[in-house]
Every structure is written in structure tokens, then in C-alpha cells.
Amino acid sequence: MSGDVHRAMAGVVALGLTMVACSGGATPGEEPGPTAGPAPAEVALRVYCDHMDLGTPDDVRFPEDPLDGDALDALEEALVALGSPTEEEYFAGYDWSVAEGGAARMILFGRPLGPEADRGVFGYANLAVGGDGWALEGWGGCRPQVYAAGYGPATAVLDPEVEPATSLPELNLWIVEQTCASGQAPTGREIVPVVVEDESQVTVTIVVEPVGGDADCPDNPWVPLTVDLDAPLGERAVFDGGTVPPVRLAWPPNPDTLAEQRHRG
């Protein structure tokens, strides 16, 4: 999503989540480190898959309304107009529901029926009526990612160069921004960690102030971030809450994971 889309999000419900301060150091490699501004008193998190609002991380609601006759006819008409057997095969790989319906525009949400189901990749399709009838404006795969109004999502891993200290109330992370940022580190932009702790686990969700204006989408750099905890880490499991479901973080992170997550969204 663009920065304008993030800023246009409205009506979000504040969550009673623990906020912690963050600090940046020298980045991995030669990239400049981030400068974390003052965190707001609270941040309201929302889950999006492409442009579909799926609710809060604690109350994710996937679209479940099955395609009725009108939606089925619209999709069939759009696929006929597209005339691509490959795309017909793609659409056959999902169980589609209506996320938003209307006489001139529809948004469809797809639950994967094959191997994609294990990867947490869902489908979306945007249909609109044009001069020649229903047509597909856009479609593809999406992962449920966590945003906040005015902020974009980020992925976190445990710092591969610093083993987590069970005796300290802090976590050393590397984070990578998932919003297009022209390959820039978030230097001078606000980074907000939201930490939820209990006796068995720590879940960290990172959101980042997007760059202003248009941005290209090359791979973004990993940057370091230290977050404070309410208590020493101990033997608690650590999760990245930036996706749904949260991802348990291992140390050291797999090098393939570091490469794959450079731009996941």
C-alpha cells in the first residue's frame, strides 16, 4: 500500500497493547541506521490482505460470503474477456468469497485449495464493470499483514549476530520494511514496536512510518532495533506479530529467511 492509503485508514479500534521505546544502532552491512522518534501513547493495529481490512490482530475475520449467482456470472464474464487458460487455472485454485459486493465493483477473497494453504498466501481479485461488461482490474496473492494508521508493516527476525540473552529485559532484532521505500533505510522516520508479553511468549509487532511521496519497490535493507521488555526474556518464545498468524522466531535466523523476507508484501 502507498503512504496515502495508510494515512487514509480510519475508524480503527485502539488496542490495549504495551508500548516500548526503541533504539537504533549501526545497521547490518553499510546501510545507515534508523532514527526512532517518540512513540505515540498507543497505536491501533489492523490486518490487511491487499486492500481488504480483516480486522484487528486479536479478531481477524476472513470474508466468508460465498459467491452468489451474480458474483459467479461476473467472474466468469471477466475470465472469458481475459481469455487466458493460465488465469482460469489460477482462479480454480481458490475457494472464493465476496469481500465487497456491488452492481459495478466487487472485491473477491480466495482461500487457497492447494500447497499455498500451508504458506499463508490468500488470493484477491478486483472486478469492475466497464464498457464491455465485467473485467478484472487486478488479482494475485496476498498475505495478511499488520498495519496501523499512518504506518506500514515490517518483518522482524532475531539479530543473527547477537544471541538472545535470557537474563536481560530486551530483544535485539533486525527489521525490514515491507512497504515500498525505494530501498531506503527508515532513517529519520518513526519506528513503533508493539510488544505483548505473557509468561510463555513475547510477540513483537513493528510498524514504520512510510516514506513521503511515491516510492519504488526494490529490496529494502535490514536495520537493527532493540526493544525493551517488561521482564527478562527467560525461556519465553519470541514471535513476529507482523503477519497472521504470528511467526515464531528462531536464533540464528535461517539465511534463506533473511533473503526471502527482504520484500515479502
C-alpha positions as CSV (number, residue, x, y, z in Angstrom):
1,M,0.0,0.0,0.0
2,S,1.1,3.6,-0.6
3,G,1.6,6.1,2.2
4,D,-1.6,7.8,1.2
5,V,-3.5,4.5,1.7
6,H,-2.1,4.1,5.2
7,R,-3.0,7.7,6.1
8,A,-6.5,7.2,4.8
9,M,-7.2,4.3,7.2
10,A,-9.9,5.5,9.6
11,G,-12.2,4.1,12.2
12,V,-9.6,1.8,13.8
13,V,-10.2,0.5,17.3
14,A,-7.4,1.1,19.8
15,L,-5.9,-2.0,21.4
16,G,-4.6,-2.1,24.9
17,L,-1.1,-3.2,24.0
18,T,2.1,-2.5,25.8
19,M,4.2,0.1,24.1
20,V,8.0,0.1,24.4
21,A,10.7,2.6,23.4
22,C,13.1,1.6,20.6
23,S,16.6,2.5,19.7
24,G,18.6,2.1,16.6
25,G,22.3,1.5,16.1
26,A,24.6,0.9,13.2
27,T,22.9,-1.1,10.6
28,P,23.8,-4.6,9.2
29,G,26.2,-4.0,6.4
30,E,26.8,-0.4,5.4
31,E,23.3,1.0,5.5
32,P,22.6,4.0,7.8
33,G,20.7,3.1,11.0
34,P,17.1,4.3,11.7
35,T,16.3,7.2,14.0
36,A,13.3,6.3,16.1
37,G,11.0,9.2,17.0
38,P,8.8,9.4,20.1
39,A,6.2,6.6,20.1
40,P,2.6,7.6,20.4
41,A,0.8,6.6,23.6
42,E,-1.0,3.8,21.8
43,V,-1.3,2.5,18.2
44,A,-4.3,0.8,16.7
45,L,-3.3,-2.2,14.6
46,R,-5.3,-3.5,11.7
47,V,-4.8,-6.6,9.5
48,Y,-4.9,-6.1,5.7
49,C,-4.6,-8.6,2.8
50,D,-4.0,-6.4,-0.2
51,H,-6.7,-3.7,0.4
52,M,-9.1,-5.8,2.4
53,D,-9.5,-4.9,6.0
54,L,-9.6,-8.2,8.0
55,G,-10.0,-6.6,11.5
56,T,-7.6,-6.5,14.4
57,P,-4.8,-9.0,15.2
58,D,-7.0,-10.3,18.1
59,D,-10.1,-10.5,15.9
60,V,-9.3,-11.4,12.4
61,R,-12.3,-12.0,10.2
62,F,-11.9,-13.5,6.8
63,P,-14.6,-13.0,4.2
64,E,-17.0,-16.0,4.2
65,D,-19.9,-14.9,2.0
66,P,-19.9,-17.5,-0.9
67,L,-20.1,-16.3,-4.5
68,D,-23.8,-15.9,-5.4
69,G,-25.1,-16.2,-8.9
70,D,-24.3,-12.5,-9.7
71,A,-20.7,-12.8,-8.5
72,L,-20.2,-16.1,-10.3
73,D,-21.5,-14.6,-13.5
74,A,-19.3,-11.6,-13.1
75,L,-16.2,-13.6,-12.5
76,E,-17.0,-16.0,-15.4
77,E,-17.6,-13.0,-17.7
78,A,-14.3,-11.4,-16.6
79,L,-12.4,-14.6,-17.2
80,V,-13.9,-15.1,-20.7
81,A,-12.9,-11.5,-21.5
82,L,-9.4,-12.2,-20.3
83,G,-9.2,-15.3,-22.4
84,S,-6.3,-16.8,-20.5
85,P,-6.3,-20.5,-19.6
86,T,-3.5,-19.9,-17.2
87,E,-5.6,-17.4,-15.2
88,E,-8.6,-19.7,-15.3
89,E,-6.4,-22.3,-13.7
90,Y,-5.2,-19.8,-11.1
91,F,-8.8,-18.9,-10.1
92,A,-9.7,-22.6,-9.9
93,G,-7.1,-23.0,-7.1
94,Y,-9.0,-20.9,-4.6
95,D,-12.3,-21.0,-2.8
96,W,-13.7,-17.5,-3.5
97,S,-15.8,-15.4,-1.2
98,V,-17.2,-11.9,-1.7
99,A,-15.3,-9.3,0.4
100,E,-17.2,-6.3,-1.1
101,G,-20.1,-6.5,-3.5
102,G,-21.9,-4.1,-5.7
103,A,-23.5,-3.5,-9.0
104,A,-20.4,-2.0,-10.6
105,R,-17.5,-3.2,-8.5
106,M,-16.6,-6.3,-6.5
107,I,-13.7,-7.5,-4.4
108,L,-13.2,-11.2,-4.0
109,F,-11.2,-13.1,-1.4
110,G,-9.8,-16.5,-2.1
111,R,-8.8,-19.3,0.3
112,P,-6.1,-21.5,-1.3
113,L,-7.0,-25.1,-2.1
114,G,-3.5,-26.4,-2.8
115,P,0.0,-26.0,-1.4
116,E,-0.4,-22.3,-1.0
117,A,-2.6,-23.0,2.0
118,D,0.4,-24.0,4.1
119,R,2.2,-20.8,3.2
120,G,-0.5,-18.4,4.4
121,V,-0.9,-16.9,0.9
122,F,-4.5,-16.0,0.1
123,G,-6.0,-14.6,-3.2
124,Y,-7.7,-11.4,-4.1
125,A,-9.5,-10.2,-7.2
126,N,-10.9,-6.8,-8.1
127,L,-13.7,-6.8,-10.6
128,A,-15.3,-3.7,-12.2
129,V,-17.9,-3.0,-14.9
130,G,-16.5,-1.3,-18.0
131,G,-17.8,-0.6,-21.5
132,D,-17.6,-4.3,-22.4
133,G,-19.0,-5.7,-19.1
134,W,-17.2,-7.2,-16.1
135,A,-13.4,-7.2,-16.2
136,L,-10.6,-8.0,-13.8
137,E,-8.7,-4.9,-12.7
138,G,-6.2,-6.8,-10.5
139,W,-5.7,-10.1,-8.9
140,G,-3.0,-12.1,-7.2
141,G,-1.8,-13.5,-3.9
142,C,-1.6,-11.6,-0.6
143,R,-0.5,-12.3,3.0
144,P,-2.4,-10.9,6.0
145,Q,-0.1,-8.2,7.3
146,V,-0.4,-5.8,10.2
147,Y,-0.6,-2.1,9.6
148,A,-1.5,1.0,11.7
149,A,-3.0,4.3,10.6
150,G,0.0,6.3,9.2
151,Y,2.4,3.3,9.4
152,G,3.4,0.4,7.2
153,P,4.3,-3.2,8.1
154,A,7.7,-4.6,8.9
155,T,9.1,-8.0,9.3
156,A,11.4,-8.9,12.3
157,V,14.0,-11.5,13.0
158,L,16.3,-12.1,15.9
159,D,19.6,-10.4,15.4
160,P,21.8,-13.1,13.8
161,E,24.9,-11.6,15.3
162,V,23.7,-11.4,18.9
163,E,22.3,-14.4,20.7
164,P,19.2,-13.5,22.8
165,A,20.2,-13.0,26.5
166,T,17.7,-14.8,28.7
167,S,18.8,-12.7,31.7
168,L,18.1,-9.3,30.1
169,P,14.7,-7.5,29.6
170,E,15.4,-6.7,25.9
171,L,15.4,-8.1,22.4
172,N,17.9,-7.4,19.7
173,L,16.2,-7.6,16.3
174,W,16.7,-6.9,12.7
175,I,13.7,-5.5,10.9
176,V,12.9,-4.9,7.2
177,E,10.2,-2.6,6.0
178,Q,7.6,-4.2,3.8
179,T,6.1,-1.0,2.2
180,C,7.9,0.3,-0.9
181,A,10.6,2.6,0.3
182,S,13.0,3.0,-2.7
183,G,15.4,0.7,-0.9
184,Q,16.0,3.3,1.8
185,A,16.6,2.5,5.5
186,P,13.9,4.2,7.7
187,T,16.4,6.9,8.8
188,G,14.5,9.8,10.4
189,R,11.2,8.0,10.2
190,E,9.3,6.8,13.2
191,I,9.5,3.1,14.1
192,V,6.9,1.8,16.6
193,P,7.3,-1.6,18.3
194,V,4.2,-3.0,19.9
195,V,5.0,-5.7,22.4
196,V,2.6,-8.2,24.1
197,E,4.1,-10.4,26.8
198,D,2.9,-13.2,29.0
199,E,4.6,-16.0,30.9
200,S,5.3,-18.2,27.9
201,Q,5.9,-15.9,24.9
202,V,6.7,-12.4,23.7
203,T,5.1,-11.1,20.5
204,V,6.6,-8.1,18.8
205,T,4.8,-6.2,16.0
206,I,6.8,-3.5,14.2
207,V,5.2,-0.7,12.2
208,V,7.2,2.0,10.3
209,E,6.3,5.5,9.1
210,P,6.3,5.3,5.3
211,V,8.4,7.5,3.0
212,G,6.7,10.6,1.7
213,G,5.5,10.7,-1.8
214,D,6.0,8.0,-4.4
215,A,8.5,5.2,-3.9
216,D,9.9,2.4,-5.9
217,C,10.0,-1.2,-4.7
218,P,13.5,-2.7,-4.7
219,D,14.5,-4.8,-1.7
220,N,14.6,-2.8,1.5
221,P,17.6,-3.1,3.8
222,W,17.6,-4.9,7.2
223,V,18.2,-2.5,10.1
224,P,18.8,-3.2,13.8
225,L,16.3,-2.4,16.5
226,T,16.5,-3.1,20.3
227,V,13.1,-3.3,22.1
228,D,12.7,-3.3,25.9
229,L,10.7,-5.9,27.7
230,D,8.8,-5.7,31.0
231,A,10.8,-8.6,32.4
232,P,13.9,-10.7,31.4
233,L,13.3,-12.8,28.3
234,G,14.0,-16.1,30.2
235,E,12.9,-19.2,28.2
236,R,9.9,-17.5,26.6
237,A,9.3,-18.0,22.8
238,V,9.6,-14.9,20.6
239,F,7.1,-14.2,17.8
240,D,6.9,-11.7,15.0
241,G,3.4,-10.3,15.1
242,G,3.6,-8.6,11.7
243,T,1.7,-11.4,10.0
244,V,-1.4,-13.5,10.8
245,P,-0.7,-16.0,12.3
246,P,2.4,-14.7,14.1
247,V,5.7,-16.3,13.1
248,R,7.9,-17.9,15.8
249,L,11.4,-16.6,15.6
250,A,14.4,-18.9,15.8
251,W,18.0,-18.0,16.5
252,P,20.1,-17.7,14.5
253,P,17.6,-17.0,11.6
254,N,17.9,-19.1,8.5
255,P,20.0,-17.2,5.9
256,D,17.3,-18.1,3.3
257,T,14.7,-16.4,5.6
258,L,16.8,-13.2,5.6
259,A,16.8,-13.2,1.8
260,E,13.1,-14.1,1.4
261,Q,11.8,-11.5,3.8
262,R,13.6,-8.6,2.2
263,H,10.3,-7.8,0.4
264,R,7.5,-10.1,1.2
265,G,4.4,-8.0,0.9
